[in-house]
């Protein structure tokens, strides 16, 4: 259901943009649509990086078969991070723009350490 997050600044920057988008997505349908849009963008990026035609269905299907599950796990994990930062922002009266990379790394490390023992058992 979840994955370990890479500890780098690009994950943090993606998270902040995802967080802001999730704040605007007020229903389950809108969150699912957001996730699908992000996955579509990942497929397009993959096609561009590999110099493939945007209409190359075989390459799209290949990406979906090889990456879609992991990408959904990644987004699910970022949703858990968002929930934690919702709490932090509420308690500390901060906005997401005030969250710094060092704070993100601490939360990310906790989630990565607790993934197997706690997070995966919540839904088993």
C-alpha positions in Angstrom: 0.0 0.0 0.0 3.0 2.3 0.6 6.6 2.7 -0.4 9.8 4.0 0.9 10.4 7.6 -0.2 13.7 8.7 -1.7 15.3 11.2 0.5 16.1 14.0 -1.9 15.0 17.5 -2.6 13.1 16.7 -5.8 10.8 14.4 -3.7 10.3 17.3 -1.3 9.5 19.8 -4.1 7.1 17.3 -5.8 5.5 16.7 -2.4 4.9 20.5 -1.8 3.2 20.8 -5.2 1.2 17.6 -4.6 0.2 18.9 -1.2 -1.2 22.1 -2.7 -3.1 20.2 -5.4 -4.6 17.9 -2.8 -5.8 20.9 -0.8 -7.9 21.9 -3.9 -9.2 18.4 -4.5 -12.1 18.3 -2.1 -13.6 14.9 -3.0 -12.4 11.4 -3.6 -13.1 11.7 -7.3 -11.0 14.9 -7.6 -8.1 13.2 -5.7 -8.3 10.2 -8.0 -8.4 12.5 -11.1 -5.4 14.3 -9.8 -3.5 11.1 -9.4 -4.5 10.0 -12.9 -3.3 13.3 -14.3 0.0 12.9 -12.6 0.4 9.4 -13.8 -0.4 10.5 -17.3 2.3 13.2 -17.1 4.8 10.6 -15.9 4.0 8.5 -19.0 4.4 11.5 -21.2 7.7 12.3 -19.6 8.8 8.7 -20.1 7.9 8.8 -23.7 9.7 12.1 -24.2 12.9 11.0 -22.4 13.0 7.8 -24.5 12.2 9.6 -27.8 9.0 7.7 -28.2 5.9 8.9 -30.0 3.1 10.1 -27.7 0.7 7.7 -29.5 2.9 4.7 -29.0 0.4 2.5 -27.2 2.8 -0.4 -26.7 5.2 1.8 -24.8 2.4 3.3 -22.8 1.1 -0.1 -21.8 4.7 -1.2 -21.0 5.1 1.8 -18.6 1.7 1.1 -17.0 2.6 -2.6 -16.5 6.0 -1.8 -15.1 5.4 1.4 -13.1 1.8 2.2 -12.4 1.5 0.1 -9.2 4.7 1.6 -7.8 3.6 5.1 -8.8 0.3 4.7 -7.0 2.2 3.5 -3.9 4.4 6.6 -4.1 1.3 8.9 -4.2 -0.3 7.0 -1.4 2.8 7.4 0.7 2.8 11.1 -0.1 -0.8 11.3 1.1 0.3 10.0 4.5 3.1 12.6 4.6 0.4 15.2 3.7 -1.7 14.1 6.6 1.2 14.4 9.0 2.0 17.9 7.7 -1.7 18.9 8.0 -1.4 18.1 11.7 2.0 19.9 12.0 0.7 23.0 10.2 -2.4 23.0 12.3 -0.5 22.6 15.6 2.2 25.1 14.7 0.0 27.5 12.8 2.1 27.1 9.6 1.4 26.9 6.0 2.9 24.3 3.6 5.2 27.1 2.2 6.8 27.3 5.7 7.7 23.7 5.8 11.4 23.3 5.1 13.3 20.4 3.6 14.8 19.4 6.9 11.3 18.9 8.4 10.3 16.9 5.4 13.4 14.6 5.7 12.5 13.9 9.4 8.9 12.9 8.6 10.1 11.0 5.6 12.6 9.0 7.7 10.0 8.1 10.2 7.6 6.9 7.5 10.3 4.9 5.8 11.3 3.3 9.2 7.7 2.6 10.1 6.4 1.4 6.7 6.7 -2.3 7.4 5.8 -2.4 11.0 2.9 0.0 11.2 1.7 1.3 7.9 1.4 -2.0 6.1 -0.4 -3.5 9.0 -3.1 -0.8 9.1 -4.7 -2.3 5.9 -4.0 -5.9 6.3 
